[in-house]
Amino acid sequence: MNIITKENGLRIFYDQRPDSRSATVGIWVASGSENENESNNGISHFIEHILFKGSKSRTGFEIAEGMDEIGASYNAYTTKEYTYFYVKALDYQLIKAADLLFDLFKNPRLDENDIETEKGVILEEIAMCEDDPSEKCFDVAEKGIYEGNGLAFEILGTGETVSKMKKEDFLSYIGAYYVPERTVIGVSGNFDREEIDVKIAEYFDGDRNTSNPIKVNKAPFTPDVRTLTKDVEQTHILMSFKGIPAQHEDLYPLQICSFILGLGPSSMLGRRIREELGLVYGIESFLVRFAGGGTIEISMSLAPASEEKAIRESLKIIAKLADSVTERQVTIAKEKLAASFIMSREQPQSKFSATGYNLLLLNREITDDEIIEAVRSVTLDDVKRVAREYFKIPEMSFTAVGKVSEKEKYRKIISEFVKEGE
């Protein structure tokens, strides 16, 4: 891996794989819902859409047809922290593919008719997500947990904000955030370094640093009980605990702790709540991490009649986690974690996207050896420590979406459990 930083702040990484017959170019830009406000919420995602509608020299159809002519695959997605664009092609077609990608990224058409048309597409996407109770549960939880921080905004925005967006809004936002110091370009596969450098220079060397660097703001954690009624068969529940930023010394002990608690049917929660008691359709524990903070989540889907017992039984397991975890569980979880990380990173596209994220927001590369060494160094005492430090039930945030009960019922279940444990 070779990484350079241009004078204007643009960072580029090269991962040459001579044995590959394809190559990928990706662009990461630090533009996500975290950077938005109440009036332009959803603009990062909208820009991701509208850039594919055409450049100043090519229509959207011409871009799509041009990609098809060279057999390229291309796409983009937006998160709360960044937007990612990529194209993958056979090695001998990479320069043509990169030219198409760079053109739509740097020279967007931003046609008013295209903007109005795409509003309809995004409004349908918002409606579709509103109908997904599991996804909506995360939206409700994060809106409350991150109150006062950009992470509280939904990636898609709202019907009201999206409907009001105009060309001038896009021009202003792109001018502020689509700048070299907030951008990373990556190239992976079999490619000619000199050729791709010429193409990158053609599109990006004229950009100047605008002194708008990426800033990591500490994310808040606001515990509460939050509910949203939806006409669905199951209730979706999230128990959220204050977690850690993407780069933190407790990452691997906490990952292992989370694996033991709720990854798969052999986990503590899976074995008791699903396999033995049959209270849930699914239950899992995982970390959600952003550059400035994060959460530890326990997610479950269940019938309303099962919710009280499932909540109480889950809280029992969480409360006893630090005292009940064993050396064998830690050993197994370490192997599972190391295997999942490395096997995932052996897939070129997975490692490529991870490298772009790490360089963009953490400003460094994280190697496979570093991951394996960090995972294997975790001890039983480390896991017990993070279990005590992070899984604090009185400070938990609770969210339910579906055929929910009254908030006071959930508060009572939690408070009674806390009092019983005192």
ZALO-532020 format. One record per residue (C-alpha): residue number from 1; residue in three letters; x, z, y negated. Coordinates in nm, 2 decimals, padded with zeros to 4 digits, always signed. Layout:
residues N
  pos  code       X       Z       Y
  NUM   Ala       X       Z       Y
...
This chain:
residues 422
  pos  code       X       Z       Y
    1   Met  +00.00  +00.00  +00.00
    2   Asn  +00.13  -00.10  -00.34
    3   Ile  -00.02  +00.03  -00.66
    4   Ile  +00.05  -00.08  -01.02
    5   Thr  -00.10  +00.01  -01.36
    6   Lys  -00.11  -00.25  -01.63
    7   Glu  -00.02  -00.18  -01.99
    8   Asn  -00.39  -00.18  -02.08
    9   Gly  -00.47  +00.09  -01.82
   10   Leu  -00.61  -00.14  -01.54
   11   Arg  -00.50  -00.02  -01.20
   12   Ile  -00.45  -00.26  -00.91
   13   Phe  -00.38  -00.18  -00.55
   14   Tyr  -00.26  -00.43  -00.28
   15   Asp  -00.30  -00.37  +00.09
   16   Gln  -00.14  -00.67  +00.26
   17   Arg  -00.23  -00.73  +00.63
   18   Pro  -00.05  -01.05  +00.74
   19   Asp  -00.22  -01.04  +01.08
   20   Ser  -00.57  -01.08  +00.92
   21   Arg  -00.74  -01.41  +00.87
   22   Ser  -00.95  -01.28  +00.58
   23   Ala  -00.91  -01.10  +00.26
   24   Thr  -01.12  -00.89  +00.02
   25   Val  -01.12  -00.83  -00.35
   26   Gly  -01.30  -00.53  -00.49
   27   Ile  -01.37  -00.40  -00.84
   28   Trp  -01.45  -00.04  -00.91
   29   Val  -01.57  +00.06  -01.25
   30   Ala  -01.64  +00.42  -01.36
   31   Ser  -01.99  +00.35  -01.46
   32   Gly  -02.27  +00.54  -01.29
   33   Ser  -02.58  +00.74  -01.37
   34   Glu  -02.35  +01.03  -01.46
   35   Asn  -02.25  +00.84  -01.77
   36   Glu  -02.61  +00.77  -01.88
   37   Asn  -02.86  +00.96  -02.10
   38   Glu  -03.24  +01.01  -02.10
   39   Ser  -03.30  +00.68  -02.29
   40   Asn  -03.07  +00.45  -02.08
   41   Asn  -03.10  +00.61  -01.74
   42   Gly  -03.06  +00.34  -01.48
   43   Ile  -02.86  +00.10  -01.69
   44   Ser  -02.55  +00.11  -01.46
   45   His  -02.76  +00.00  -01.16
   46   Phe  -02.94  -00.26  -01.37
   47   Ile  -02.60  -00.41  -01.48
   48   Glu  -02.50  -00.43  -01.12
   49   His  -02.81  -00.65  -01.06
   50   Ile  -02.79  -00.86  -01.38
   51   Leu  -02.43  -00.96  -01.34
   52   Phe  -02.52  -01.16  -01.03
   53   Lys  -02.78  -01.36  -01.23
   54   Gly  -02.51  -01.58  -01.37
   55   Ser  -02.20  -01.60  -01.60
   56   Lys  -02.16  -01.80  -01.92
   57   Ser  -02.03  -02.10  -01.72
   58   Arg  -02.23  -02.06  -01.40
   59   Thr  -02.59  -01.99  -01.32
   60   Gly  -02.68  -01.73  -01.06
   61   Phe  -02.76  -02.01  -00.82
   62   Glu  -02.43  -02.18  -00.88
   63   Ile  -02.25  -01.85  -00.80
   64   Ala  -02.45  -01.79  -00.49
   65   Glu  -02.40  -02.15  -00.38
   66   Gly  -02.03  -02.13  -00.46
   67   Met  -02.00  -01.83  -00.24
   68   Asp  -02.18  -02.00  +00.05
   69   Glu  -01.97  -02.31  +00.02
   70   Ile  -01.66  -02.11  +00.10
   71   Gly  -01.83  -01.88  +00.36
   72   Ala  -01.78  -01.57  +00.15
   73   Ser  -01.98  -01.25  +00.17
   74   Tyr  -02.03  -01.05  -00.15
   75   Asn  -02.23  -00.76  -00.27
   76   Ala  -02.23  -00.46  -00.50
   77   Tyr  -02.37  -00.11  -00.52
   78   Thr  -02.40  +00.17  -00.78
   79   Thr  -02.35  +00.54  -00.73
   80   Lys  -02.37  +00.84  -00.97
   81   Glu  -02.01  +00.80  -01.05
   82   Tyr  -01.91  +00.43  -01.03
   83   Thr  -02.02  +00.08  -00.96
   84   Tyr  -01.85  -00.13  -00.69
   85   Phe  -01.84  -00.51  -00.66
   86   Tyr  -01.66  -00.70  -00.38
   87   Val  -01.62  -01.04  -00.21
   88   Lys  -01.47  -01.11  +00.13
   89   Ala  -01.36  -01.46  +00.24
   90   Leu  -01.12  -01.63  +00.48
   91   Asp  -00.77  -01.60  +00.35
   92   Tyr  -00.73  -01.96  +00.23
   93   Gln  -01.06  -01.93  +00.03
   94   Leu  -00.97  -01.60  -00.14
   95   Ile  -00.87  -01.74  -00.48
   96   Lys  -01.20  -01.93  -00.51
   97   Ala  -01.39  -01.62  -00.41
   98   Ala  -01.20  -01.41  -00.66
   99   Asp  -01.27  -01.66  -00.93
  100   Leu  -01.64  -01.64  -00.87
  101   Leu  -01.64  -01.26  -00.86
  102   Phe  -01.42  -01.22  -01.17
  103   Asp  -01.63  -01.47  -01.36
  104   Leu  -01.96  -01.29  -01.31
  105   Phe  -01.79  -00.95  -01.38
  106   Lys  -01.61  -01.06  -01.70
  107   Asn  -01.85  -01.32  -01.85
  108   Pro  -02.21  -01.21  -01.77
  109   Arg  -02.48  -01.45  -01.89
  110   Leu  -02.73  -01.17  -01.98
  111   Asp  -03.02  -01.41  -02.03
  112   Glu  -03.33  -01.24  -02.16
  113   Asn  -03.55  -01.42  -01.91
  114   Asp  -03.33  -01.30  -01.62
  115   Ile  -03.34  -00.95  -01.76
  116   Glu  -03.72  -00.95  -01.76
  117   Thr  -03.74  -01.09  -01.41
  118   Glu  -03.49  -00.84  -01.28
  119   Lys  -03.69  -00.56  -01.42
  120   Gly  -03.97  -00.64  -01.18
  121   Val  -03.72  -00.63  -00.89
  122   Ile  -03.58  -00.29  -00.99
  123   Leu  -03.93  -00.14  -01.05
  124   Glu  -04.02  -00.24  -00.70
  125   Glu  -03.70  -00.07  -00.58
  126   Ile  -03.79  +00.24  -00.77
  127   Ala  -04.14  +00.24  -00.61
  128   Met  -03.99  +00.19  -00.26
  129   Cys  -03.76  +00.50  -00.31
  130   Glu  -04.06  +00.70  -00.44
  131   Asp  -04.22  +00.63  -00.11
  132   Asp  -03.92  +00.77  +00.09
  133   Pro  -03.97  +01.15  +00.10
  134   Ser  -03.62  +01.21  +00.24
  135   Glu  -03.46  +01.03  -00.05
  136   Lys  -03.70  +01.18  -00.30
  137   Cys  -03.60  +01.53  -00.18
  138   Phe  -03.24  +01.46  -00.28
  139   Asp  -03.36  +01.33  -00.62
  140   Val  -03.57  +01.64  -00.69
  141   Ala  -03.29  +01.87  -00.57
  142   Glu  -03.01  +01.71  -00.78
  143   Lys  -03.23  +01.69  -01.09
  144   Gly  -03.26  +02.06  -01.08
  145   Ile  -02.92  +02.16  -00.95
  146   Tyr  -02.73  +01.95  -01.20
  147   Glu  -02.96  +02.02  -01.50
  148   Gly  -02.78  +01.94  -01.82
  149   Asn  -02.53  +01.72  -01.65
  150   Gly  -02.54  +01.34  -01.60
  151   Leu  -02.54  +01.39  -01.22
  152   Ala  -02.90  +01.50  -01.26
  153   Phe  -03.01  +01.14  -01.35
  154   Glu  -03.14  +00.92  -01.07
  155   Ile  -02.93  +00.61  -01.00
  156   Leu  -03.22  +00.37  -01.03
  157   Gly  -03.35  +00.52  -01.35
  158   Thr  -03.72  +00.55  -01.41
  159   Gly  -04.00  +00.30  -01.46
  160   Glu  -04.01  +00.39  -01.83
  161   Thr  -03.63  +00.36  -01.90
  162   Val  -03.59  +00.04  -01.70
  163   Ser  -03.89  -00.13  -01.87
  164   Lys  -03.75  -00.07  -02.21
  165   Met  -03.40  -00.21  -02.16
  166   Lys  -03.28  -00.51  -02.37
  167   Lys  -02.98  -00.74  -02.39
  168   Glu  -02.83  -00.53  -02.67
  169   Asp  -02.84  -00.22  -02.45
  170   Phe  -02.63  -00.40  -02.18
  171   Leu  -02.38  -00.54  -02.43
  172   Ser  -02.33  -00.20  -02.58
  173   Tyr  -02.29  -00.02  -02.25
  174   Ile  -02.06  -00.28  -02.09
  175   Gly  -01.85  -00.27  -02.40
  176   Ala  -01.81  +00.10  -02.36
  177   Tyr  -01.76  +00.14  -01.99
  178   Tyr  -01.65  -00.19  -01.84
  179   Val  -01.30  -00.15  -01.99
  180   Pro  -00.95  -00.16  -01.82
  181   Glu  -00.88  +00.21  -01.83
  182   Arg  -01.20  +00.27  -01.63
  183   Thr  -01.15  -00.01  -01.38
  184   Val  -00.96  -00.05  -01.05
  185   Ile  -00.91  -00.38  -00.87
  186   Gly  -00.82  -00.38  -00.50
  187   Val  -00.70  -00.66  -00.27
  188   Ser  -00.68  -00.62  +00.10
  189   Gly  -00.61  -00.85  +00.39
  190   Asn  -00.39  -01.17  +00.42
  191   Phe  -00.32  -01.30  +00.07
  192   Asp  -00.05  -01.44  -00.15
  193   Arg  +00.04  -01.18  -00.40
  194   Glu  +00.16  -01.42  -00.67
  195   Glu  -00.16  -01.63  -00.65
  196   Ile  -00.40  -01.33  -00.68
  197   Asp  -00.19  -01.19  -00.96
  198   Val  -00.23  -01.51  -01.16
  199   Lys  -00.61  -01.50  -01.11
  200   Ile  -00.63  -01.13  -01.21
  201   Ala  -00.42  -01.20  -01.52
  202   Glu  -00.64  -01.49  -01.62
  203   Tyr  -00.95  -01.27  -01.64
  204   Phe  -00.81  -00.92  -01.72
  205   Asp  -00.48  -00.94  -01.91
  206   Gly  -00.66  -01.01  -02.24
  207   Asp  -00.85  -00.68  -02.23
  208   Arg  -00.73  -00.40  -02.45
  209   Asn  -00.74  -00.03  -02.38
  210   Thr  -01.03  +00.12  -02.57
  211   Ser  -00.93  +00.49  -02.54
  212   Asn  -01.24  +00.57  -02.33
  213   Pro  -01.07  +00.72  -02.02
  214   Ile  -01.25  +00.86  -01.72
  215   Lys  -01.34  +01.23  -01.79
  216   Val  -01.43  +01.47  -01.51
  217   Asn  -01.69  +01.72  -01.63
  218   Lys  -01.74  +02.03  -01.42
  219   Ala  -02.08  +02.01  -01.25
  220   Pro  -02.32  +02.30  -01.29
  221   Phe  -02.51  +02.45  -01.00
  222   Thr  -02.86  +02.58  -01.09
  223   Pro  -03.03  +02.75  -00.79
  224   Asp  -03.41  +02.76  -00.78
  225   Val  -03.71  +02.67  -00.55
  226   Arg  -03.83  +02.31  -00.62
  227   Thr  -04.12  +02.13  -00.46
  228   Leu  -04.29  +01.79  -00.48
  229   Thr  -04.62  +01.71  -00.29
  230   Lys  -04.62  +01.38  -00.11
  231   Asp  -04.89  +01.25  +00.13
  232   Val  -04.66  +01.22  +00.43
  233   Glu  -04.67  +01.36  +00.78
  234   Gln  -04.35  +01.56  +00.76
  235   Thr  -04.20  +01.80  +00.51
  236   His  -03.84  +01.73  +00.41
  237   Ile  -03.64  +02.04  +00.32
  238   Leu  -03.29  +02.08  +00.16
  239   Met  -03.11  +02.41  +00.15
  240   Ser  -02.83  +02.36  -00.10
  241   Phe  -02.53  +02.58  -00.16
  242   Lys  -02.27  +02.54  -00.44
  243   Gly  -01.99  +02.32  -00.30
  244   Ile  -01.66  +02.18  -00.42
  245   Pro  -01.53  +01.87  -00.61
  246   Ala  -01.40  +01.57  -00.42
  247   Gln  -01.04  +01.70  -00.45
  248   His  -01.02  +02.06  -00.35
  249   Glu  -00.80  +02.28  -00.13
  250   Asp  -01.11  +02.40  +00.07
  251   Leu  -01.22  +02.05  +00.16
  252   Tyr  -01.11  +02.05  +00.52
  253   Pro  -01.20  +02.41  +00.61
  254   Leu  -01.54  +02.35  +00.46
  255   Gln  -01.59  +02.02  +00.64
  256   Ile  -01.51  +02.19  +00.97
  257   Cys  -01.74  +02.48  +00.89
  258   Ser  -02.02  +02.23  +00.81
  259   Phe  -01.95  +02.04  +01.14
  260   Ile  -01.98  +02.36  +01.34
  261   Leu  -02.30  +02.46  +01.15
  262   Gly  -02.49  +02.14  +01.16
  263   Leu  -02.34  +01.82  +01.30
  264   Gly  -02.52  +01.70  +01.62
  265   Pro  -02.71  +01.87  +01.90
  266   Ser  -02.41  +02.09  +01.99
  267   Ser  -02.39  +02.24  +01.64
  268   Met  -02.53  +02.59  +01.57
  269   Leu  -02.84  +02.46  +01.39
  270   Gly  -02.89  +02.16  +01.62
  271   Arg  -02.87  +02.37  +01.93
  272   Arg  -03.10  +02.65  +01.81
  273   Ile  -03.35  +02.48  +01.57
  274   Arg  -03.39  +02.15  +01.74
  275   Glu  -03.29  +02.18  +02.11
  276   Glu  -03.41  +02.53  +02.19
  277   Leu  -03.70  +02.58  +01.96
  278   Gly  -03.81  +02.22  +01.89
  279   Leu  -03.90  +02.30  +01.53
  280   Val  -03.76  +02.00  +01.37
  281   Tyr  -03.72  +01.63  +01.42
  282   Gly  -03.37  +01.63  +01.27
  283   Ile  -03.14  +01.89  +01.11
  284   Glu  -02.79  +01.85  +00.98
  285   Ser  -02.53  +02.00  +00.75
  286   Phe  -02.30  +01.80  +00.53
  287   Leu  -02.10  +01.80  +00.20
  288   Val  -02.20  +01.61  -00.11
  289   Arg  -01.89  +01.58  -00.34
  290   Phe  -01.84  +01.44  -00.68
  291   Ala  -01.52  +01.44  -00.89
  292   Gly  -01.66  +01.74  -01.09
  293   Gly  -01.84  +01.94  -00.83
  294   Gly  -02.07  +01.92  -00.53
  295   Thr  -02.30  +02.09  -00.29
  296   Ile  -02.32  +02.19  +00.08
  297   Glu  -02.65  +02.06  +00.22
  298   Ile  -02.87  +02.16  +00.51
  299   Ser  -03.13  +01.90  +00.56
  300   Met  -03.43  +01.91  +00.79
  301   Ser  -03.75  +01.72  +00.86
  302   Leu  -04.04  +01.90  +01.02
  303   Ala  -04.41  +01.95  +01.05
  304   Pro  -04.56  +02.18  +00.79
  305   Ala  -04.67  +02.43  +01.06
  306   Ser  -04.30  +02.48  +01.17
  307   Glu  -04.15  +02.53  +00.83
  308   Glu  -04.15  +02.91  +00.80
  309   Lys  -04.00  +02.97  +01.14
  310   Ala  -03.74  +02.69  +01.10
  311   Ile  -03.64  +02.83  +00.76
  312   Arg  -03.61  +03.19  +00.89
  313   Glu  -03.41  +03.08  +01.20
  314   Ser  -03.18  +02.87  +00.99
  315   Leu  -03.11  +03.15  +00.75
  316   Lys  -03.03  +03.38  +01.04
  317   Ile  -02.76  +03.13  +01.17
  318   Ile  -02.62  +03.08  +00.82
  319   Ala  -02.60  +03.45  +00.75
  320   Lys  -02.41  +03.51  +01.08
  321   Leu  -02.19  +03.20  +01.05
  322   Ala  -01.87  +03.38  +00.94
  323   Asp  -01.89  +03.64  +01.22
  324   Ser  -02.01  +03.41  +01.50
  325   Val  -01.78  +03.11  +01.47
  326   Thr  -01.52  +03.09  +01.74
  327   Glu  -01.17  +02.95  +01.79
  328   Arg  -01.31  +02.70  +02.04
  329   Gln  -01.57  +02.57  +01.79
  330   Val  -01.30  +02.53  +01.53
  331   Thr  -01.07  +02.34  +01.77
  332   Ile  -01.36  +02.10  +01.87
  333   Ala  -01.46  +02.05  +01.51
  334   Lys  -01.11  +01.97  +01.40
  335   Glu  -01.08  +01.70  +01.66
  336   Lys  -01.42  +01.56  +01.57
  337   Leu  -01.34  +01.56  +01.20
  338   Ala  -01.00  +01.40  +01.24
  339   Ala  -01.14  +01.13  +01.48
  340   Ser  -01.43  +01.05  +01.24
  341   Phe  -01.20  +01.02  +00.94
  342   Ile  -00.94  +00.81  +01.11
  343   Met  -01.17  +00.59  +01.31
  344   Ser  -01.37  +00.52  +01.00
  345   Arg  -01.05  +00.43  +00.80
  346   Glu  -00.94  +00.20  +01.08
  347   Gln  -01.22  -00.03  +00.97
  348   Pro  -01.06  -00.22  +00.69
  349   Gln  -01.37  -00.23  +00.46
  350   Ser  -01.42  +00.15  +00.50
  351   Lys  -01.06  +00.23  +00.41
  352   Phe  -01.06  -00.02  +00.13
  353   Ser  -01.37  +00.13  -00.04
  354   Ala  -01.22  +00.48  +00.01
  355   Thr  -00.89  +00.38  -00.15
  356   Gly  -01.07  +00.23  -00.45
  357   Tyr  -01.27  +00.55  -00.50
  358   Asn  -00.97  +00.78  -00.47
  359   Leu  -00.76  +00.57  -00.71
  360   Leu  -01.05  +00.54  -00.96
  361   Leu  -01.16  +00.90  -00.98
  362   Leu  -00.89  +01.11  -00.82
  363   Asn  -00.61  +00.88  -00.95
  364   Arg  -00.42  +00.88  -00.62
  365   Glu  -00.41  +00.74  -00.27
  366   Ile  -00.49  +00.97  +00.03
  367   Thr  -00.30  +00.86  +00.34
  368   Asp  -00.41  +00.89  +00.70
  369   Asp  -00.12  +01.12  +00.78
  370   Glu  -00.22  +01.35  +00.49
  371   Ile  -00.57  +01.38  +00.63
  372   Ile  -00.46  +01.45  +00.99
  373   Glu  -00.21  +01.71  +00.88
  374   Ala  -00.46  +01.89  +00.65
  375   Val  -00.73  +01.89  +00.92
  376   Arg  -00.50  +02.02  +01.19
  377   Ser  -00.36  +02.30  +00.97
  378   Val  -00.71  +02.46  +00.94
  379   Thr  -00.74  +02.80  +01.11
  380   Leu  -01.02  +03.01  +01.23
  381   Asp  -00.96  +03.25  +00.95
  382   Asp  -00.99  +02.96  +00.70
  383   Val  -01.33  +02.87  +00.84
  384   Lys  -01.45  +03.23  +00.83
  385   Arg  -01.33  +03.26  +00.47
  386   Val  -01.52  +02.95  +00.34
  387   Ala  -01.83  +03.05  +00.54
  388   Arg  -01.84  +03.38  +00.35
  389   Glu  -01.74  +03.23  +00.02
  390   Tyr  -01.98  +02.93  +00.00
  391   Phe  -02.28  +03.01  +00.22
  392   Lys  -02.44  +03.27  -00.01
  393   Ile  -02.81  +03.28  +00.06
  394   Pro  -02.92  +03.47  -00.25
  395   Glu  -02.76  +03.19  -00.46
  396   Met  -02.91  +02.90  -00.26
  397   Ser  -03.12  +02.62  -00.41
  398   Phe  -03.42  +02.52  -00.20
  399   Thr  -03.61  +02.20  -00.22
  400   Ala  -03.92  +02.08  -00.03
  401   Val  -04.09  +01.74  -00.05
  402   Gly  -04.40  +01.64  +00.15
  403   Lys  -04.70  +01.86  +00.25
  404   Val  -04.53  +02.15  +00.09
  405   Ser  -04.64  +02.51  +00.05
  406   Glu  -04.66  +02.70  -00.28
  407   Lys  -04.32  +02.78  -00.43
  408   Glu  -04.39  +03.15  -00.41
  409   Lys  -04.42  +03.13  -00.03
  410   Tyr  -04.07  +02.98  -00.01
  411   Arg  -03.93  +03.24  -00.25
  412   Lys  -04.09  +03.51  -00.05
  413   Ile  -03.94  +03.39  +00.28
  414   Ile  -03.59  +03.37  +00.12
  415   Ser  -03.61  +03.71  -00.07
  416   Glu  -03.75  +03.89  +00.24
  417   Phe  -03.46  +03.76  +00.45
  418   Val  -03.21  +03.87  +00.19
  419   Lys  -03.36  +04.22  +00.17
  420   Glu  -03.36  +04.25  +00.55
  421   Gly  -02.99  +04.17  +00.55
  422   Glu  -02.90  +04.43  +00.29
